[in-house]
Amino acid sequence: MTLEFLTGALVTMFVIVEPIALVPIFLAVTQGFSAAQRQQVAWRACLIAFLILAACAFFGDWLLRMLGISLPAFRIAGGLLVFWIAFEMVFGLRASRKSETAKEAIDKEHIVNVAAFPMAIPLLAGPGAITATLLLAGQAAGSTVMMATLIGVLAVVVFVAWICLSMAEGMNKLLGTLGNAVVSRLLGIILAALAVQFVIDGIRAVLRG
């Protein structure tokens, strides 16, 4: 049972988080950052995401019930926030804002903010990952071994994500300025579609409920 749970949890979390697919998005949202600053964002985002998912595994269901918040509502809110990021990417607003402050140092607070949102939430620990974690925690309820297995799975997935994000700078140099601009806008469209899907899924869940 534990082996089946381990396999299922690994596949589920890798498919939902998609660490490799986050690399170009990471490059887009950290446009204007130095290599060292990107490294800081990467490890901070992964640490925050792991802590959030681990906390959800232990306390997520209880907390949502206490606050009276449904998972569909969380999904809709996350979708709206992601859509704003996508809007900035498509129309170059994020790039324009970065260019205006290119000569200014990016302070520690800004690095922490980008690591927390949108990298940790909702890209790494988004509605899908949180929902999957809650469901897996429900399966592991009452079993210390299975709960420890789930925490181990979360750690492995986040570690792989950190490796992928750490290699993003090499991809950035390969693409160049024009390539990054094109990729940023294309990914903005994809991210916008993903955000709309979050909202649609949330509305469908509300209507079914």
N, C-alpha and C positions, 0 to 999 in steps of 0.2 A: 504493500500500500504506500509506504514512504517513497519507494523508487518511482512508482507511477505518479505520485504527487510531485516529486522533484522534476521529473520529465515534463509533466504538464505545466508546472509553474514556470520553468525555464523557457519553454516554447512560447507560452502566453506572454510573458513579460518582454521577451526579445522582440516579438512581433509587434507589440503595442508601442514600446519605447523606440524601436528602430534606431539604434545608436549611429549607424553609418549614415542614415538619411538626415541626421541632425547636423552633420558637418557643414554643408553649404549654408544652412540656415544660421548656424553659429557664426560663419564668416560674415553673413549679411548683417546680423544684429550687432556685431563687434567691429563694424567698419570704422576705420580711423584709429583703432587700437594698435599698440605695438605688440610684438611677439610675446614679451614678458607679461603684458597686461592681459593678453588672450589666455595665457597659461593660468593667470590668477582667476580669471572668469571661469575657466574650465573646471578647475578643482573646487572652487567655491560652489559653482552650480551643481556639480555632482554630489558634493557633501550635503548641500541643502536638500537636494532631491532625495537622497538616501534617507536622511532624517525624517523628511515628510512621509515617505512611503512606509518606513518602519513604524512611525507613530500611527499611521493609518491602520497598519496591520494590528496594532495593539488596542488603539483607542478610537479609530475612525468611526465605526458604526455607532458606538456609544455617544460620541461627540455630536454627530449629525442628528441623532434622535433627541439629544438634550437641547440642541439649538432649533429644532424643528425645521431643518434644512434637508430637502430631498436631493438625491443624486442628479435627477434631471435639472433642477435649478442650478446646481453647481456646474453642470455641463453647459447650460445656456450662458451663464456668466462668463465661463472660461472662453466660450466661442466668441463672445462679443469683444473681450479683451484681445484675443488673438487677431480678430479682424482689424482692429485699430493698428496693430503692428504691421499687418499685411498691407493696409492702406498706405502707410508711410513708405513701405518698401517699394510698392508699385509706382507711386508718384514721385519718388526720389526725395521725399521730405526728410527722411532720416539722413540721407547722404548730404543734403543741403545744410542741415543743422550741424552735421559733423564738420563740414568744410569751413563753416563760419568760426568754429572753435578749434581748428586744426593746430593752431600755434599755441593753444593753451594746454597745460598739462591736464590729463584725465586723472582726477583725484580718486582716492581710495573709496569714497562714498559712492561715486558713479560706478566703479567696478563692481562693488557689492550689489548695487541696484540692478545692474544688467544681469549679474549672476542669479539674483533672486527672481527677477522678471525681465524678459520672458524665458530665460534659459531653464532655470529650475522649475518654475511654474509659468506657463503650463506645458512647455515643450518636453521636459524630462519627466516631471511628476504631474502630468496633465489629468484631465477627467478620466480618460481611458485607463491610464496606469493606476490611478487611485481606485477606480471602480474594480479593476482586476485584482488589486491588492486586497480590497475589502472582501471580494468573493472568495479568494484563496484563503484568507484568514478565517472566513466562515467554515471552509472545508477542514481547516486545521484546528478548529475549536476543540479544546479538551485534550489535545495532544501536544505535549511539550516538544517532542522530537519533530513533528511536522511544522510547528511554529518556528522552531530553530532553523529548519530546512528552508522555510519561506524567507526568513531574514537573510540566510546565506544566498539564496537566489537573487534577492534584491541587491545585495552587495556585489555579486558577480556581474549583474546587468549594468549597474552604475559604474563599476570598474571598467568594463568594456567601453562604455560611453565616454569615460574620461580618456581612455587611450585614443579613441577616434577623434575627440575634440583636440587632444594634444597634437595630433598630426595635421590639424587644419591649416597651420601656418604654411606648410609645404605646398598644400593645394592652393593657398592664396597667392604664393609667388608664381605658381604655374599658370594660373588664370590671368594675372595681370590686371591693370586698372579697367580696361574695356570689358574683359571677361567677367570681372566681379560685378560691374554695373549691369551687364546683361543677365547674369545669374540671379542677382538680387531681385530684379523685376520679375523674372520668370517664377522664382520661388515665392515672391509676394503674391502672385496670382494663385499658386498652388496652396499657399498658406491661407489665403482668403477663402478658397473653396473648402479647405479643412475646417476653418472657423465656422462657415455656414453649415457644414455637416454636423458640427458639434451642436449648434443651435437647433437644427432640424431633429436630431436624435433626442435632444432634451424635450422639445415640444411633443414629439411622438410619444415619449414615455409619459409625459403629463397627461396627454389625451387618453392613452391606454389605461392610466391609473384612475 
